Amino acid sequence: MLRHYLQLSLKVLLRRPFFTFVSIFGISFTLLVLVVMTALYDHTFGPGKPETHQARMLGFRSAFFEGPDNRSTNNGAGFRLLDGYARNLPGVERLTIFLPINTQTLYINGERVQRDMKLTDAEFWQVLDFDFIEGAPYTAADVADGRQVAVINRSTRTRLFGDGSALGQTIPVGDWRLRVVGVVEDVSMFRIQPYSDIWAPYTVQTSQVWRTELLGGFQALALAENEAALPGIREEFDRRLTQVDFGDRSDDFNRVVAPFETEFESFARGGPFSERGNPESQAWTLIVFFAVVAGLFVTLPTVNLINLNVSRILERSSEIGVRKAFGAPARTLVGQFIVENVLLTLVGGLVGFIGSAVVLRAINQSGVFQYSQLALNLRVFAYGLALALAFGLISGVYPAWRMARLHPVDALRGGVSR
């Protein structure tokens, strides 16, 4: 029966090639956009190196400080806030405190080179799982002594030193002369926490005033002992923040919200619909926004496909009337129409996947997103296949059900009820 349905479906789809082309184009273009966006989302928030243990990681990006007269400011936390209140949280296996990237200008043999730089502690290399192709990370002793050492990525090594080894080479960055102790594989710019071109100890800074500042630009990552410990880590850090000693800033601030969150939650907190002063997760705001946008984007081609299917089925009303007159049950007709539409959407899905692969390859080769390698992995493929099947069912069931319910005489008259 299924084989018969498939053979009949191919003949029907080839009967009106223009309608078939329009349907396939609508499906494939919609899936192409959705799959590319899903690949981008997966590349940013999905598991992958160097965030190998992402399922048990919580990050801290920014703090919301509020004053007694409801004055407020969004800022990064100072080292004193994180060092004083994020250390030794129950359930935390390791904690790293670091400064986000800032762009530095290097002059190598008279040539001006710009590179992103991140200042970290030694724990940074224990929390994150980088692939070292040369050397090793700097140590706790290097950080404690403020040694001018650095780890660089593969692209920076190639840019500065060609194909030779970079170990022991010196990089002039401002007033620093950083000695390279390690080289790692490039990290995508979408991996915000680990990404950089150059990493160095934060103690290389000449001034040490940052150690006593409550407000500043520091961020943190906590690696939990297991996933079950994550809620307790959040709650304990939030509790500690209610006891912050604001010191000489007590006239300006009396409350701080600085939650440990997943990467997605941190991203959502910076969104236009989030409440930055609310310690509860703001992920739902971004989820609702994405769901509404995706729903609107999918609805239009689905409605258009339904209309095309209704038109195509109405053209076959005489065939349907004859089959019903000879006793064809409604479920048989519905099954045939659904098979036709699922076949159509799967062909459109295949074209969409091929187009997605071409687009993703073009994006990777363009270098628009630094060090990013977007890919059609199994998760992305599954999402796209589910969307294609949803297209087939949604756009095929209604017109098939409508025509299968017609009286044979009405069907023979073109689908017009008496």
KOLSEKE-286784 format. One record per residue: residue in one letter; x, z, y of N, C-alpha, C in turn. Coordinates in steps of 0.1 Angstrom, whole numbers, padded with zeros to 4 digits, always signed. Atoms other than C-alpha are relative to their C-alpha. Layout:
N
aXZYXZYXZY ...
***
This chain:
418
m+0008+0000-0012+0000+0000+0000+0009+0000+0013 l-0009+0000-0012+0028+0009+0025+0007-0013+0002 r-0006+0013-0001+0046-0023+0017-0009-0010+0006 h+0010+0009-0006+0015-0042+0024-0002+0002+0015 y+0002-0003-0014+0010-0024+0057+0012-0005+0008 l-0012+0005-0007+0046-0032+0067+0001-0015+0001 q+0001+0015-0001+0043-0069+0059-0010-0005+0010 l+0010+0003-0010+0011-0071+0078+0004+0003+0014 s-0005-0004-0013+0026-0052+0107+0010-0010+0006 l-0010+0010-0005+0055-0076+0110-0007-0013+0005 k+0007+0012-0004+0032-0106+0111-0008+0002+0013 v+0008-0002-0012+0009-0090+0137+0009+0001+0012 l-0009-0002-0012+0039-0080+0160+0006-0013+0004 l-0006+0013-0003+0053-0115+0158-0010-0010+0005 r+0011+0008-0004+0019-0130+0166+0000-0001+0015 r-0001-0001-0015+0022-0119+0203+0013+0005+0004 p-0013-0005-0003+0059-0117+0211+0001+0006+0013 f-0001-0006-0014+0054-0110+0248-0005+0014+0000 f+0005-0014+0000+0033-0079+0242+0010+0008-0008 t-0009-0007+0008+0057-0069+0215+0013+0004+0008 f-0012-0002-0009+0087-0073+0239-0002+0010+0010 v+0003-0009-0011+0070-0054+0267-0001+0014-0006 s+0001-0013+0006+0062-0025+0243+0014+0005-0004 i-0013-0004+0005+0097-0024+0228+0009+0004+0012 f-0008-0003-0012+0113-0025+0263-0004+0013+0006 g+0005-0012-0005+0091+0003+0275+0005+0012-0008 i-0005-0011+0009+0100+0025+0245+0015+0002+0001 s-0015-0001+0001+0137+0017+0244+0005+0005+0014 f-0005-0005-0013+0142+0022+0282-0003+0015+0002 t+0003-0014-0001+0124+0055+0281+0009+0009-0008 l-0008-0007+0009+0143+0067+0251+0015+0000+0005 l-0014+0000-0005+0176+0055+0266+0003+0010+0010 v-0001-0010-0011+0171+0076+0297+0000+0014-0006 l+0001-0013+0005+0160+0106+0277+0012+0004-0009 v-0012-0003+0009+0188+0104+0251+0013+0002+0008 v-0011-0002-0009+0214+0100+0278+0000+0014+0007 m+0001-0013-0006+0201+0130+0296+0002+0012-0010 t-0002-0010+0011+0199+0149+0263+0015+0002-0004 a-0014+0000+0004+0235+0140+0255+0008+0008+0011 l-0006-0007-0011+0245+0153+0290-0003+0015-0001 y+0004-0014+0002+0226+0185+0284+0008+0007-0011 d-0007-0005+0011+0241+0190+0250+0015+0001+0002 h-0015-0001-0003+0276+0183+0263+0003+0012+0009 t-0002-0011-0010+0271+0209+0290-0003+0014-0006 f+0004-0013+0005+0253+0237+0272+0001+0002-0015 g-0001-0002+0015+0257+0230+0235+0013+0006-0004 p-0012-0006+0005+0284+0246+0213+0011-0011+0000 g-0011+0009+0001+0318+0230+0215+0013+0006+0006 k-0013-0005-0005+0355+0236+0223+0001-0002+0015 p-0006-0012+0005+0368+0256+0240-0010+0012-0001 e+0010-0011+0001+0336+0276+0240-0006+0000-0015 t+0003+0000+0014+0336+0278+0202-0010+0011-0004 h+0008-0011+0004+0319+0312+0201-0011+0002+0011 q+0009+0000-0011+0293+0303+0227-0012+0009-0003 a+0012-0008+0004+0265+0320+0207+0001+0015+0003 r-0002-0014-0003+0280+0354+0214+0008+0002+0013 m-0007-0001-0013+0293+0348+0249-0010+0002+0011 l+0008-0002-0012+0278+0360+0282+0010-0002+0012 g-0008+0003-0012+0291+0349+0316-0005+0007+0012 f+0004-0005-0013+0290+0363+0351+0006-0010+0010 r-0004+0010-0010+0291+0338+0380-0001+0005+0014 s+0002-0004-0014+0277+0353+0412-0008+0013+0001 a+0007-0012-0003+0263+0385+0427-0009-0001+0012 f+0010-0001-0011+0233+0392+0449+0001+0014+0006 f-0001-0013-0007+0240+0420+0474-0011+0001+0010 e+0012-0003-0009+0211+0436+0493+0003+0012+0008 g-0002-0011-0009+0213+0459+0523-0012+0008+0002 p+0011-0009-0002+0191+0488+0534-0011-0007+0009 d+0010+0007-0009+0173+0465+0560-0004-0013-0006 n+0004+0013+0008+0167+0438+0533+0009-0012+0003 r-0010+0011-0001+0197+0418+0544+0006-0003-0013 s-0005+0003+0013+0211+0400+0515+0010-0012+0001 t-0009+0010+0000+0239+0377+0506+0004-0004-0015 n-0005+0005+0014+0249+0356+0475+0015-0002+0001 n-0014+0001+0000+0285+0359+0467+0006+0002-0014 g-0007-0004+0012+0310+0361+0439+0003+0015+0001 a-0004-0015+0001+0320+0396+0428+0014+0001+0003 g-0014-0003-0002+0352+0411+0440+0006+0006-0013 f-0006-0005+0012+0377+0422+0414-0003+0014-0003 r+0003-0014+0002+0369+0459+0420-0013+0002-0007 l+0013-0002+0007+0333+0454+0409+0001-0003-0015 l-0001+0004+0014+0341+0436+0377+0010+0010-0008 d-0010-0008+0006+0372+0457+0369-0005+0014-0002 g+0004-0013+0000+0354+0489+0376-0013+0002-0009 y+0013-0002+0007+0320+0483+0359-0002-0009-0012 a+0002+0008+0011+0324+0455+0334+0010+0003-0012 r-0010-0003+0011+0353+0469+0314-0007+0010-0010 n+0004-0010+0010+0347+0487+0281-0015+0001-0002 l+0014+0000+0003+0311+0477+0277-0002+0001-0015 p+0003-0001+0014+0297+0487+0243-0004-0013-0006 g+0004+0013+0006+0295+0457+0220+0009-0012+0004 v-0009+0011-0004+0321+0436+0239+0013+0001-0007 e-0013+0001+0008+0350+0424+0218+0012-0002+0010 r-0011+0003-0011+0370+0409+0248-0007-0004+0013 l+0005+0003-0013+0364+0405+0285+0011-0007+0008 t-0010+0007-0009+0382+0380+0308-0006+0000+0014 i+0004+0001-0014+0381+0381+0346+0009-0010+0006 f-0008+0011-0005+0392+0351+0365-0007-0006+0013 l+0005+0006-0012+0388+0331+0397-0004-0015-0003 p+0004+0014+0003+0369+0297+0397+0010-0010+0006 i-0009+0011-0004+0386+0264+0403+0001-0001+0015 n-0001+0005-0014+0400+0254+0437+0011-0011-0001 t-0008+0012+0000+0417+0221+0444+0013+0002+0007 q-0013-0002-0005+0454+0222+0450+0007-0014+0002 t-0008+0012-0003+0477+0195+0465+0014+0002-0004 l-0014-0001+0005+0510+0190+0447+0007-0013+0006 y-0008+0011-0004+0538+0168+0460+0012-0001-0010 i-0009+0003+0011+0558+0153+0431+0008-0012+0004 n-0009+0011-0004+0588+0131+0441-0006-0008+0012 g+0005+0006-0012+0571+0125+0475-0014-0005-0002 e+0013+0005+0002+0538+0116+0459-0010+0011+0000 r+0010-0010-0001+0506+0135+0467-0010+0000-0011 v+0008-0001+0011+0487+0147+0437-0010+0011+0001 q+0010-0011+0000+0455+0167+0436-0004+0004-0014 r+0003-0006+0013+0447+0190+0407-0008+0013+0002 d+0008-0012-0001+0421+0217+0401+0007+0011-0007 m-0007-0011+0005+0435+0251+0395-0009+0012-0002 k+0008-0012+0003+0421+0283+0380+0010+0012-0002 l-0008-0012+0002+0436+0318+0382-0007+0010-0009 t+0006-0008+0011+0430+0340+0351+0008+0011-0004 d-0008-0011+0007+0441+0370+0331+0004-0006-0014 a-0005+0004+0013+0457+0368+0297-0012-0001-0011 e+0011+0000+0009+0424+0376+0279-0008-0013+0000 f+0007+0013-0001+0410+0342+0291+0003-0008-0012 w-0004+0008+0011+0430+0326+0263-0005+0005-0014 q+0006-0006+0012+0415+0350+0237-0015-0002-0001 v+0015+0002+0000+0379+0346+0247-0003-0014-0003 l+0003+0014+0002+0381+0308+0248+0010-0006-0010 d-0007+0006+0011+0394+0286+0220+0006-0014+0004 f-0006+0012-0004+0417+0260+0236+0009-0006-0011 d-0010+0007+0009+0437+0234+0216+0013-0002+0007 f-0014+0001-0006+0474+0238+0225+0007-0011-0007 i-0008+0011+0006+0494+0207+0220+0015+0002+0003 e-0014-0004-0003+0526+0223+0234-0001+0015+0004 g-0002-0014-0005+0537+0259+0239-0011+0009-0004 a+0010-0011+0003+0514+0289+0241-0005+0005+0014 p+0005-0005-0012+0493+0307+0267+0010+0011+0006 y-0008-0011-0006+0509+0332+0292-0006+0013-0006 t+0003-0012+0007+0508+0367+0280-0005+0011+0010 a+0004-0012-0008+0495+0401+0293+0012+0005+0009 a-0012-0004-0007+0531+0409+0303+0002-0010+0012 d-0001+0009-0011+0532+0377+0324-0009+0003+0011 v+0010-0003-0010+0501+0387+0342+0003+0013+0007 a-0003-0013-0006+0511+0423+0347+0012-0001+0010 d-0012+0001-0008+0545+0412+0362-0002-0010+0011 g+0002+0011-0010+0530+0384+0383+0009-0012-0001 r-0009+0011+0002+0552+0358+0368-0006-0013+0003 q+0005+0013-0004+0549+0323+0381+0001-0010-0011 v+0001+0008+0012+0539+0306+0349-0013-0007+0000 a+0012+0007+0000+0512+0281+0341-0002-0007-0013 v+0004+0009+0011+0493+0262+0314-0006-0012+0007 i+0006+0012-0006+0484+0226+0322-0007-0008-0011 n+0007+0009+0010+0461+0200+0305+0008-0012-0003 r-0007+0012+0004+0472+0168+0288+0001-0010+0011 s-0001+0010-0011+0463+0146+0317+0009+0003+0011 t-0010-0004-0011+0483+0166+0342+0014-0001-0005 r-0014+0003+0005+0513+0165+0319+0004-0014+0001 t-0002+0014+0000+0510+0128+0316+0002-0005+0015 r-0001+0004-0014+0505+0124+0354+0013+0005+0006 l-0011-0005-0006+0534+0146+0363+0013-0003-0007 f-0012+0001+0008+0559+0142+0335+0001-0011-0010 g+0000+0012+0009+0550+0110+0317-0002+0005-0015 d+0002-0003+0014+0553+0111+0279+0010+0011-0005 g-0009-0011+0005+0580+0138+0278-0006+0014+0000 s+0005-0014+0001+0576+0175+0271-0001+0006+0014 a+0002-0006-0013+0563+0196+0300+0005+0015-0001 l-0004-0014+0002+0576+0230+0286+0013+0002+0008 g-0012-0003-0008+0600+0246+0311+0000-0007+0013 q+0000+0008-0012+0592+0221+0338-0007+0009+0011 t+0005-0007-0012+0583+0234+0373-0010-0008+0008 i+0010+0006-0008+0552+0226+0392-0001+0006+0014 p+0001-0006-0013+0553+0231+0430-0015+0000+0005 v+0014-0002-0005+0519+0245+0441+0000+0009+0012 g-0001-0008-0012+0519+0257+0477+0014+0007+0000 d-0012-0008+0000+0545+0285+0479+0005+0004-0014 w-0003-0004+0014+0545+0289+0441+0009-0011-0007 r-0007+0009+0009+0569+0273+0416-0003+0004-0014 l+0006-0004+0013+0550+0275+0384+0008-0007-0012 r-0007+0006+0012+0569+0271+0351-0010-0002-0011 v+0010+0003+0010+0549+0254+0324+0004+0007-0013 v-0003-0007+0012+0546+0275+0293-0009-0006-0011 g+0009+0005+0010+0518+0256+0275-0008-0012+0005 v+0008+0012-0003+0498+0223+0274-0012+0000-0009 v+0012+0000+0008+0462+0221+0262-0007-0013+0002 e+0008+0012+0000+0438+0193+0255-0009+0001+0013 d+0009+0000-0012+0416+0182+0285-0013+0006-0004 v+0013-0006+0001+0384+0201+0290-0010-0006+0010 s+0010+0007-0009+0353+0184+0304-0004+0009+0012 m+0004-0006-0012+0343+0192+0339-0014+0007-0001 f+0013-0006+0002+0308+0201+0326+0002+0014-0007 r-0003-0013+0005+0324+0231+0308+0005+0009+0011 i-0004-0005-0013+0324+0250+0340+0010+0012-0001 q-0008-0012+0001+0339+0283+0328+0015-0003-0004 p-0014+0003+0005+0370+0269+0309+0007-0011+0008 y-0006+0012-0005+0375+0237+0329+0011+0003+0011 s-0009+0001-0010+0406+0231+0350+0011-0010-0004 d-0012+0008+0003+0438+0211+0353+0012+0009-0002 i-0011-0009+0000+0462+0240+0358-0006+0014+0000 w+0004-0014+0001+0458+0277+0348+0012+0008+0003 a-0011-0009-0003+0480+0305+0362-0006+0014+0001 p+0004-0014-0001+0479+0343+0363-0005+0003+0014 y+0005-0002-0013+0458+0356+0392+0009+0010+0008 t-0009-0009-0007+0486+0381+0400+0011-0008+0007 v-0010+0008-0008+0507+0352+0414-0003+0000+0015 q+0004-0001-0014+0488+0357+0446+0009+0010+0008 t-0009-0008-0008+0511+0371+0473-0006+0013+0004 s+0007-0012-0004+0486+0395+0487-0008+0006-0012 q+0007-0007+0011+0471+0421+0464-0013+0007+0005 v+0012-0006-0006+0442+0430+0487-0013-0002-0009 w+0011+0003+0009+0418+0413+0462-0003+0011-0010 r+0003-0010+0010+0422+0442+0438-0010+0011+0005 t+0009-0010-0005+0402+0465+0461-0013-0005+0006 e+0012+0006-0007+0375+0441+0473-0012+0001-0009 l+0012-0001+0008+0339+0446+0462-0007-0014+0000 l+0005+0014+0000+0329+0411+0473+0011-0010-0001 g-0011+0009+0001+0349+0381+0464-0004-0012-0009 g+0003+0012+0007+0351+0350+0442+0002+0001-0015 f-0003-0002+0014+0358+0365+0408-0012-0002-0009 q+0010+0001+0011+0338+0356+0376+0005+0006-0012 a-0004-0007+0012+0339+0369+0341-0007-0006-0012 l+0006+0004+0012+0332+0360+0305+0002+0012-0010 a+0000-0011+0010+0323+0386+0278-0002-0006-0014 l+0001+0004+0014+0328+0379+0241-0005+0012-0008 a+0006-0011+0007+0304+0401+0221+0005+0000-0014 e-0004-0002+0014+0312+0415+0187-0009-0009-0009 n+0010+0008+0007+0281+0397+0174-0012-0002+0009 e+0011+0004-0008+0249+0382+0187-0010+0011+0002 a+0009-0011-0002+0229+0413+0181+0004+0010+0011 a-0005-0009-0011+0251+0431+0207-0004-0005+0014 l+0002+0006-0014+0241+0408+0236-0010+0007+0008 p+0010-0008-0009+0209+0426+0248+0006+0013+0005 g-0005-0013-0004+0227+0459+0248+0011-0001+0011 i-0010+0003-0011+0256+0444+0269-0007-0002+0013 r+0007+0002-0012+0232+0431+0294-0006+0013+0006 e+0006-0012-0005+0213+0463+0297+0010+0011+0006 e-0010-0010-0004+0244+0485+0300+0006-0004+0013 f-0007+0005-0013+0260+0463+0327-0010+0002+0012 d+0010-0002-0011+0227+0463+0347-0001+0015+0004 r+0001-0014-0003+0225+0501+0344+0012+0005+0008 r-0012-0004-0007+0261+0505+0356-0001-0005+0015 l+0000+0006-0013+0254+0483+0386-0009+0009+0009 t+0009-0008-0009+0227+0508+0398+0009+0012+0005 q-0008-0011-0004+0256+0533+0402+0013-0004+0007 v-0012+0006-0007+0280+0511+0422+0003+0008+0012 d-0004-0006-0012+0300+0529+0448+0004-0011+0010 f-0003+0011-0010+0299+0506+0478+0010+0004+0010 g-0011-0004-0008+0325+0526+0497-0002-0003+0015 d+0000+0004-0014+0332+0512+0532-0011-0011+0003 r+0011+0010-0002+0304+0486+0526-0014+0006-0002 s+0013-0006+0003+0276+0512+0521-0010-0002+0011 d+0009+0003-0011+0262+0505+0555-0006-0014+0000 d+0005+0014+0001+0258+0469+0546-0008-0002-0012 f+0007+0002+0013+0247+0471+0510-0003+0013-0007 n+0004-0011+0009+0229+0495+0487-0005-0004-0014 r+0005+0005+0013+0220+0473+0458+0007-0013-0003 v-0007+0012+0005+0237+0446+0437-0007-0005-0013 v+0005+0006+0012+0223+0422+0411+0010-0010-0004 a-0011+0009+0005+0250+0406+0390-0001+0000-0015 p+0002-0001+0014+0237+0400+0355+0010-0008-0008 f-0007+0008+0010+0257+0388+0325-0010-0009-0007 e+0009+0009+0005+0240+0357+0313+0006-0012-0008 t-0005+0012+0006+0243+0326+0291+0003-0011+0010 e-0003+0011-0010+0256+0294+0307-0012-0006+0005 f+0013+0006-0005+0221+0280+0309-0007+0009+0010 e+0007-0009-0009+0207+0311+0325+0008+0001+0013 s-0008+0000-0013+0236+0311+0351-0003-0012+0008 f+0003+0013-0007+0229+0275+0359-0014+0001+0006 a+0014-0001-0005+0191+0283+0363+0000+0009+0011 r+0001-0009-0011+0198+0312+0386+0004-0006+0013 g-0004+0007-0012+0214+0288+0410-0010-0010+0005 g+0010+0010-0003+0183+0266+0410-0009+0003+0012 p+0009-0002-0012+0158+0261+0438-0012+0009-0002 f+0012-0008+0003+0130+0280+0421+0002+0014-0005 s-0003-0013+0006+0148+0311+0409+0000+0011+0010 e+0000-0012-0008+0147+0346+0423+0014+0006-0002 r-0014-0005+0002+0184+0355+0428+0001+0015+0000 g+0000-0015-0001+0176+0391+0435-0007+0006-0012 n+0007-0006+0012+0157+0395+0402+0010+0000-0012 p-0010-0001+0011+0179+0408+0374-0005-0006-0013 e+0005+0006+0012+0156+0393+0348+0005-0015-0001 s-0005+0014+0002+0166+0359+0333-0009-0010+0007 q+0008+0011-0007+0155+0329+0354+0000-0013-0007 a-0001+0012+0008+0160+0304+0326-0014-0007+0000 w+0013+0006+0002+0122+0299+0324-0003-0010+0012 t+0002+0009-0011+0122+0283+0359+0005-0014-0002 l-0007+0013+0002+0146+0256+0349-0007-0007-0012 i+0007+0006+0012+0128+0251+0315-0013-0007+0004 v+0012+0005-0004+0095+0246+0332+0002-0013+0008 f-0004+0011-0008+0111+0222+0357+0003-0012-0009 f-0004+0011+0010+0127+0201+0329-0012-0005-0007 a+0011+0004+0008+0095+0201+0309-0010-0008+0008 v+0009+0008-0008+0074+0189+0338+0006-0014+0003 v-0007+0013-0003+0099+0161+0347+0000-0008-0012 a-0001+0008+0012+0103+0150+0311-0015-0004-0004 g+0014+0003+0003+0065+0152+0306-0005-0012+0008 l+0005+0011-0009+0058+0130+0336+0007-0013-0004 f-0008+0012+0003+0086+0106+0326-0005-0007-0013 v+0005+0006+0013+0072+0102+0290-0014-0004+0001 t+0015+0003-0001+0035+0102+0300-0003-0015+0004 l+0003+0014-0005+0036+0069+0320+0002-0011-0011 p-0001+0011+0010+0051+0047+0293-0009+0002-0012 t+0010-0002+0011+0029+0064+0267-0014-0005+0003 v+0013+0005-0004-0002+0056+0286+0000-0015+0000 n-0001+0015+0000+0010+0020+0292+0000-0005-0015 l+0000+0005+0014+0017+0017+0254-0014+0001-0006 i+0014-0002+0005-0018+0030+0246-0008-0012+0005 n+0008+0011-0005-0033+0004+0269+0004-0013-0007 l-0004+0012+0007-0012-0024+0253-0006+0000-0014 n+0006-0001+0013-0023-0012+0219-0015-0003-0001 v+0014+0002+0000-0059-0011+0228-0003-0015+0002 s+0002+0015-0002-0056-0047+0241+0003-0008-0012 r-0003+0007+0012-0039-0058+0210-0010+0001-0011 i+0010-0002+0011-0064-0042+0187-0013-0007+0003 l+0012+0007-0004-0093-0056+0207+0000-0015-0004 e-0002+0014+0004-0079-0091+0200-0003-0002-0015 r+0001+0001+0015-0082-0083+0163-0014+0006-0004 s+0013-0006+0004-0118-0070+0165-0007-0007-0011 s+0007+0007+0011-0132-0098+0144+0006+0003-0014 e-0007-0003+0013-0106-0091+0117-0005+0014-0005 i+0004-0014+0004-0116-0054+0118-0015+0000-0004 g+0014+0001+0004-0153-0063+0117-0002-0006-0014 v+0001+0006+0013-0148-0085+0086+0004+0011-0010 r-0006-0010+0010-0127-0058+0068-0010+0012-0001 k+0010-0011+0002-0153-0031+0076-0013-0005-0007 a+0012+0005+0007-0181-0054+0064+0002-0001-0015 f-0003+0000+0014-0163-0057+0031+0004+0014-0005 g-0001-0014+0006-0161-0019+0028+0013+0007+0003 a-0012-0007-0003-0127-0011+0043-0003+0014+0007 p+0003-0013-0006-0128+0027+0050+0008+0002+0013 a-0006-0003-0013-0119+0040+0085+0015+0005-0002 r-0014-0005+0001-0088+0058+0072+0010-0010-0003 t-0009+0011+0003-0074+0026+0058+0004-0008+0013 l-0003+0007-0013-0077+0009+0092+0009+0008+0009 v-0008-0009-0008-0063+0039+0110+0014+0000-0005 g-0013-0001+0006-0034+0041+0086+0008-0013+0003 q-0007+0013-0002-0026+0004+0091+0005-0001+0015 f-0004+0000-0014-0026+0007+0129+0011+0009+0004 i-0011-0010-0003-0005+0038+0129+0013-0005-0005 v-0013+0006+0006+0021+0021+0106+0005-0011+0009 e-0005+0011-0010+0022-0009+0130+0006+0006+0012 n-0005-0006-0013+0027+0014+0160+0013+0007-0003 v-0012-0007+0003+0053+0036+0143+0011-0010-0002 l-0010+0010+0002+0072+0005+0132+0005-0006+0014 l-0004+0005-0013+0071-0008+0168+0008+0010+0008 t-0008-0010-0007+0083+0025+0182+0014+0002-0006 l-0013-0002+0007+0111+0028+0156+0009-0011+0004 v-0008+0011-0005+0123-0007+0166+0004+0003+0014 g-0003-0004-0013+0121+0004+0202+0010+0011+0001 g-0009-0011+0001+0139+0036+0193+0014-0005-0004 l-0013+0006+0004+0167+0016+0175+0007-0007+0012 v-0006+0007-0012+0172-0006+0206+0004+0011+0010 g-0003-0011-0010+0171+0026+0228+0013+0007-0004 f-0012-0006+0005+0198+0042+0206+0012-0009+0002 i-0011+0009-0002+0220+0012+0207+0004-0001+0015 g-0002+0000-0014+0215+0010+0245+0006+0013+0005 s-0006-0013-0004+0223+0047+0248+0014+0001-0003 a-0014+0000+0004+0255+0043+0229+0009-0008+0009 v-0008+0008-0010+0266+0015+0252+0001+0007+0013 v-0001-0007-0013+0257+0035+0283+0009+0011+0000 l-0008-0011+0001+0274+0066+0271+0015-0004-0001 r-0013+0005+0001+0305+0046+0262+0005-0004+0014 a-0004+0005-0014+0305+0030+0297+0003+0012+0009 i-0002-0012-0008+0302+0065+0313+0013+0006-0003 n-0013-0006+0004+0331+0078+0293+0012-0007+0005 q-0011+0008-0004+0353+0049+0301+0002-0001+0015 s+0000+0001-0015+0344+0050+0338+0008+0011+0006 g-0007-0011-0006+0359+0084+0344-0008+0007+0011 v+0008-0006-0011+0330+0093+0367-0001+0015-0002 f+0001-0014+0003+0327+0127+0349+0014+0003-0007 q-0014-0002+0004+0363+0139+0345+0001+0007-0014 y-0004-0005+0014+0375+0145+0309-0013+0001-0009 s+0012-0002+0008+0339+0142+0296-0001-0011-0010 q+0002+0010+0011+0332+0125+0263-0015+0002-0005 l+0014-0001+0005+0294+0122+0259-0002-0008-0013 a+0001+0006+0013+0284+0114+0224-0015+0001-0005 l+0013-0001+0007+0253+0106+0203+0003+0007-0013 n-0002-0007+0012+0258+0134+0178-0013+0002-0007 l+0011-0001+0009+0234+0145+0151-0012+0007+0007 r+0011-0006-0007+0214+0168+0174-0007-0010+0010 v+0006+0010-0009+0209+0141+0200-0008-0011-0007 f+0007+0010+0008+0200+0116+0173-0014+0006-0005 a+0013-0006+0004+0173+0140+0160-0010+0001+0011 y+0009-0001-0011+0159+0146+0194-0006-0014+0003 g+0005+0014-0003+0156+0108+0200-0009-0005-0011 l+0009+0004+0011+0141+0102+0166-0014+0007+0001 a+0012-0007-0002+0115+0129+0172-0008-0006+0011 l+0007+0006-0011+0106+0113+0205-0006-0013-0004 a+0005+0013+0004+0103+0079+0190-0012+0001-0009 l+0012-0002+0008+0079+0091+0163-0012+0006+0008 a+0011-0006-0009+0059+0111+0189-0006-0012+0007 f+0005+0012-0006+0056+0078+0208-0010-0007-0009 g+0008+0008+0010+0043+0060+0177-0013+0007-0003 l+0012-0007+0004+0018+0087+0168-0010+0001+0012 i+0008-0002-0011+0005+0094+0203-0007-0013+0005 s+0005+0012-0006+0001+0058+0214-0007-0008-0011 g+0007+0008+0010-0013+0046+0180-0012+0006-0005 v+0012-0006+0006-0038+0072+0169-0012-0002+0008 y+0012+0002-0008-0062+0069+0198-0007-0014-0002 p+0007+0013+0001-0068+0031+0198-0004-0003-0014 a+0004+0003+0014-0068+0030+0160-0013+0008-0004 w+0012-0008+0003-0093+0058+0158-0013-0006+0007 r+0011+0006-0008-0115+0041+0185-0005-0012-0007 m+0005+0012+0006-0116+0008+0167-0006+0002-0014 a+0004-0002+0014-0120+0022+0132-0014+0006+0000 r+0013-0006+0000-0152+0040+0143-0011-0010+0004 l+0010+0010-0004-0169+0008+0155-0008-0005-0012 h+0008+0006+0010-0198-0006+0136+0005-0015-0002 p-0005+0013+0003-0189-0039+0119-0006-0011+0010 v+0006+0010-0009-0214-0059+0141+0007+0001+0014 d-0007-0002-0013-0198-0043+0173+0014-0006+0000 a-0014+0005+0002-0163-0051+0160+0000-0016+0001 l+0000+0015+0000-0173-0088+0154-0004-0005+0014 r+0003+0005-0013-0187-0090+0189+0011+0003+0010 g-0012-0002-0009-0152-0080+0203+0002+0014+0004 g-0002-0014-0003-0154-0042+0203-0010+0005+0010 v+0010-0004-0010-0184-0040+0227-0012+0006-0007 s+0011-0007+0006-0210-0015+0217-0014-0006+0005 r+0013+0005-0004-0246-0025+0216-0007+0009+0010 
***
